[in-house]
Amino acid sequence: MTTRRLDKLVPAVEITEGAGVSVHRTIGTPALRSLDPFLMLDHFGSENPDDYIAGFPDHPHRGFVTFTYMLDGHMEHRDSMGNRGDLLAGGAQWMKAGSGVIHSEMPKQSAGRMRGFQLWINLPRAEKMSDPAYQEFSPEAVPEVAAEGVRVRLLAGRHAGRRGLIEDPNTDALYLDVTLAAGKGFAEDLPAEHAAFVYVFEGDASLGEAALPLHHLAVLTPGDRVEVAAGPQGARFILVAGRPLNEPFVQYGPFVMGTREEVDQAMIDYRAGRLVRTRAARLAT
C-alpha cells in the first residue's frame, strides 16, 4: 500500500466574485489552473457583511457541476427555471448545469458569519449538453461518522460503509469534511488513479512530515491511502478526490466545453437568451 504525500501547496488567492463577494480561490488560479476532474475551488468566509452581502446575482453556467457546501450562514438559490432553495449552515447543494442554467445565490442574512466552499466538477464531453438537474440537502441529511476525537461528514462518495449525499458515476468523487481533536489522526483509502487534495480551514495538521498550512490547498501524490494528523490545536479540513476524465476542455468563465467553438456557441446562446434549453429537474433528496 502506497501512502500519499504532499505534491504541491497552493496558497489561496483572494478575488472578488458575483456583485462584490470576497472569496479565496486555489484551484482555478495561475498556480493551479485545474486538477482533473476539478475545475475550481472557492472558500468564502467572513463575519463582515460587506464581504458577502452583495451576493451572486443571476449568472450562467454550462458544461459542468457546481457543489456548494455551507459551513455557516444562510444563502438562497433561485434559477430561471423555477427552482428555489435555502442553503443552511451544514447543508449542501448540487447543481448540474449541463446544457445551461442561469441562477443566483443571495445571502439571507445581513450580519454574522458566512462561510463555505464551492467546488466545480467537470462533466464528460458527452454529457456537457445533457439536461440540467438540481439537488439540495438539509444539514440533517448529511451522514456523519464519529469516533473518539474524530468526526467525518460525508458529502460525496463512500466512507466507513456509509453512502454520502452524492454519488457521481463520472468521477466517483469523494468529499469529506473531517474534524480532528488535538493529536488525533485520520486515514482514508483512495483509488490510486484518483486526483486528491486536502484543504485545512481550522487548526493545524500535517501529512507525514509535511505541515499543511491554513488556507492552502495540498495536492497529493498518487497512492492508495492518505493519512492526516492534527496538531495541538486540532484540525478541520476537507478531503476531496475524484477519477480524472482525461479529456481536453476549454474554459471561458462560466462555460466549460470540449472545444473553443462550443464555448463561443455558449456565449452566443447566452447573449441571445437561448442558454437555457431544458427546465432543470429538481431531484428527490
VOGU-3710 file (C-alpha; in Angstrom, 3 decimals, decimal comma):
1> mttrrldklv> 0,000/0,000/0,000  1,369/3,414/-1,032  0,676/6,351/1,262  0,099/9,651/-0,496  2,453/12,535/0,235  2,415/16,253/-0,385  2,977/17,047/-4,051  2,245/20,771/-4,133  0,956/23,512/-1,835  -1,271/26,093/-3,499
11> paveitegag> -1,976/29,255/-1,472  -5,474/30,695/-1,658  -5,754/33,880/-3,718  -8,321/36,476/-2,661  -10,533/37,572/-5,538  -13,896/39,262/-5,982  -16,802/37,359/-7,487  -20,505/37,971/-8,035  -21,546/41,510/-7,160  -18,524/42,065/-4,916
21> vsvhrtigtp> -18,092/38,987/-2,713  -14,596/38,224/-1,426  -13,593/34,582/-1,948  -10,317/32,687/-1,604  -9,538/30,532/-4,651  -6,995/27,741/-5,016  -7,995/25,539/-7,963  -8,618/27,864/-10,903  -5,649/30,198/-10,265  -2,351/30,660/-12,151
31> alrsldpflm> -0,721/28,325/-9,631  -3,223/25,523/-10,351  -5,499/26,019/-13,341  -7,305/22,721/-12,763  -6,895/19,351/-11,064  -8,795/16,978/-13,350  -11,747/16,470/-12,814  -11,896/19,566/-10,558  -12,061/22,987/-12,201  -12,298/25,429/-9,298
41> ldhfgsenpd> -12,380/25,596/-5,504  -13,537/28,752/-3,731  -13,512/29,148/0,043  -15,646/32,038/1,260  -15,735/33,144/4,868  -16,217/36,390/6,737  -18,052/37,930/9,683  -18,118/41,272/7,878  -21,338/41,563/5,829  -19,595/43,958/3,459
51> dyiagfpdhp> -17,631/40,940/2,225  -20,712/38,911/1,232  -23,912/40,956/1,336  -23,908/41,720/-2,420  -24,149/38,006/-3,155  -24,116/36,345/-6,557  -26,918/37,752/-8,731  -28,109/35,966/-11,892  -25,233/34,349/-13,760  -24,931/31,493/-16,305
61> hrgfvtftym> -23,261/28,070/-16,280  -22,847/25,417/-18,954  -20,869/22,183/-19,133  -20,049/21,276/-15,525  -21,333/20,674/-11,984  -21,236/23,032/-9,000  -21,232/21,628/-5,477  -21,728/24,158/-2,667  -21,205/23,315/1,000  -22,217/25,828/3,673
71> ldghmehrds> -20,348/25,835/6,966  -22,049/28,910/8,449  -24,770/31,261/7,316  -27,783/31,148/5,002  -27,949/31,554/1,223  -30,952/31,400/-1,109  -30,775/29,733/-4,516  -33,084/30,765/-7,373  -32,850/29,902/-11,040  -34,553/30,929/-14,262
81> mgnrgdllag> -36,324/27,557/-14,449  -38,273/27,988/-11,236  -36,171/26,187/-8,654  -35,771/27,862/-5,268  -33,817/26,550/-2,321  -32,444/27,507/1,072  -28,831/26,608/1,753  -28,381/26,500/5,530  -25,315/26,079/7,730  -24,182/22,481/7,362
91> gaqwmkagsg> -26,247/21,935/4,213  -25,198/21,417/0,613  -26,357/21,981/-2,949  -25,512/20,007/-6,100  -26,314/21,548/-9,474  -25,530/20,025/-12,841  -25,530/22,925/-15,263  -25,405/20,638/-18,287  -26,745/22,442/-21,344  -27,406/25,648/-19,429
101> vihsempkqs> -28,596/27,200/-16,185  -28,955/30,804/-15,065  -29,162/31,122/-11,304  -28,469/33,352/-8,327  -27,119/32,726/-4,834  -28,001/35,530/-2,441  -27,427/35,945/1,310  -30,449/35,618/3,586  -28,645/37,348/6,439  -27,345/40,850/6,993
111> agrmrgfqlw> -24,969/40,112/9,880  -22,927/37,267/11,332  -20,521/34,805/9,803  -20,983/33,306/6,361  -18,575/30,534/5,433  -18,399/27,664/2,981  -16,931/26,121/-0,162  -17,906/25,891/-3,806  -16,315/23,185/-5,946  -16,650/22,973/-9,732
121> inlpraekms> -16,514/19,446/-11,183  -16,101/18,898/-14,905  -18,575/16,889/-16,967  -17,500/14,459/-19,698  -17,805/15,980/-23,131  -20,630/13,563/-23,965  -22,710/14,997/-21,093  -21,981/18,712/-21,387  -25,240/19,327/-23,238  -27,314/16,949/-21,099
131> dpayqefspe> -30,364/18,150/-19,194  -29,550/20,184/-16,075  -30,505/18,986/-12,598  -30,647/20,477/-9,103  -30,491/18,853/-5,678  -30,436/20,435/-2,214  -29,667/18,848/1,155  -30,523/19,990/4,663  -27,853/19,894/7,400  -29,641/16,929/8,971
141> avpevaaegv> -29,370/14,934/5,738  -25,555/14,859/5,760  -24,352/11,465/7,053  -21,832/11,616/9,899  -19,386/9,020/11,178  -17,915/9,730/14,618  -15,295/8,065/16,790  -13,268/9,332/19,732  -11,773/12,641/18,659  -12,810/12,204/15,007
151> rvrllagrha> -15,918/13,395/13,170  -16,477/12,896/9,448  -19,309/14,485/7,478  -19,817/12,547/4,259  -20,772/14,846/1,401  -19,946/12,673/-1,604  -18,796/9,130/-2,195  -18,490/6,411/0,449  -16,735/6,188/3,801  -16,780/3,568/6,564
161> grrgliedpn> -19,561/1,667/4,839  -21,772/4,754/4,571  -23,009/6,489/1,432  -22,686/10,250/1,055  -25,158/12,786/-0,260  -23,955/12,454/-3,834  -22,554/9,618/-5,909  -21,101/10,855/-9,184  -20,620/7,983/-11,669  -18,479/10,172/-13,934
171> tdalyldvtl> -15,755/10,875/-11,363  -16,545/8,621/-8,383  -15,941/11,763/-6,304  -15,205/11,613/-2,586  -15,815/14,733/-0,458  -15,308/14,550/3,307  -15,422/17,249/5,994  -13,129/15,929/8,743  -12,751/17,326/12,272  -9,903/16,010/14,448
181> aagkgfaedl> -9,199/16,633/18,123  -5,653/17,598/19,089  -3,176/14,849/18,292  -5,705/12,613/16,517  -5,131/11,065/13,111  -7,313/10,189/10,145  -6,734/7,720/7,318  -8,705/7,007/4,162  -8,140/4,512/1,350  -8,375/6,035/-2,130
191> paehaafvyv> -8,221/4,613/-5,649  -4,626/5,055/-6,743  -5,533/6,802/-10,009  -7,767/9,467/-8,420  -6,647/13,072/-8,118  -6,878/14,197/-4,484  -6,376/17,240/-2,290  -6,669/18,372/1,323  -7,657/21,905/2,401  -7,221/22,797/6,081
201> fegdaslgea> -9,502/25,614/7,235  -9,280/25,312/11,025  -6,408/24,454/13,358  -3,205/22,788/12,200  -2,449/19,466/10,541  0,282/17,516/8,807  0,620/14,948/6,045  3,523/12,739/7,081  6,312/15,186/7,925  4,819/17,970/5,786
211> alplhhlavl> 2,869/20,727/7,542  -0,455/21,718/5,999  -0,854/25,467/6,480  -4,246/27,066/6,848  -5,930/28,166/3,619  -3,549/26,286/1,344  -4,672/23,505/-0,971  -2,424/20,449/-0,637  -2,291/18,442/-3,864  -1,466/14,821/-3,049
221> tpgdrvevaa> 0,883/12,439/-4,852  -0,551/9,217/-6,366  -1,220/6,402/-3,928  -3,967/4,341/-2,378  -4,082/5,792/1,129  -3,981/9,239/2,728  -3,096/9,897/6,369  -3,582/13,275/8,076  -2,659/14,104/11,679  -3,910/17,037/13,746
231> gpqgarfilv> -1,556/19,280/15,692  -2,023/20,645/19,218  -4,902/22,901/18,112  -6,862/20,107/16,486  -7,836/20,483/12,840  -10,716/20,645/10,423  -10,240/20,046/6,711  -11,895/18,813/3,555  -10,545/15,792/1,706  -11,636/15,607/-1,926
241> agrplnepfv> -10,733/13,012/-4,558  -12,039/12,042/-7,969  -11,296/9,996/-11,079  -9,816/12,184/-13,836  -11,832/12,471/-17,042  -8,652/12,674/-19,156  -10,424/14,737/-21,814  -9,398/18,077/-23,315  -11,621/21,016/-22,397  -11,820/24,750/-22,893
251> qygpfvmgtr> -12,992/27,097/-20,146  -14,076/30,675/-20,521  -15,528/31,978/-17,264  -18,746/30,054/-16,512  -18,637/27,987/-19,720  -16,605/24,764/-19,811  -16,851/22,864/-23,086  -14,879/20,448/-25,235  -13,753/22,973/-27,875  -13,347/26,696/-28,354
261> eevdqamidy> -16,179/26,630/-30,894  -18,529/25,156/-28,291  -17,551/27,863/-25,803  -18,195/30,508/-28,471  -21,625/28,968/-29,081  -22,394/29,083/-25,356  -21,588/32,807/-25,340  -23,766/33,391/-28,411  -26,614/31,428/-26,828  -26,364/33,389/-23,591
271> ragrlvrtra> -26,374/36,774/-25,318  -29,356/35,702/-27,451  -31,332/34,389/-24,476  -31,039/30,767/-25,637  -28,687/29,362/-22,990  -31,471/27,686/-21,017  -32,822/24,901/-23,203  -34,389/22,495/-20,699  -36,063/23,056/-17,369  -33,772/21,740/-14,646
281> arlat> -35,042/18,687/-12,827  -35,211/19,008/-9,047  -34,194/15,593/-7,812  -35,608/13,984/-4,676  -33,444/14,220/-1,535
//
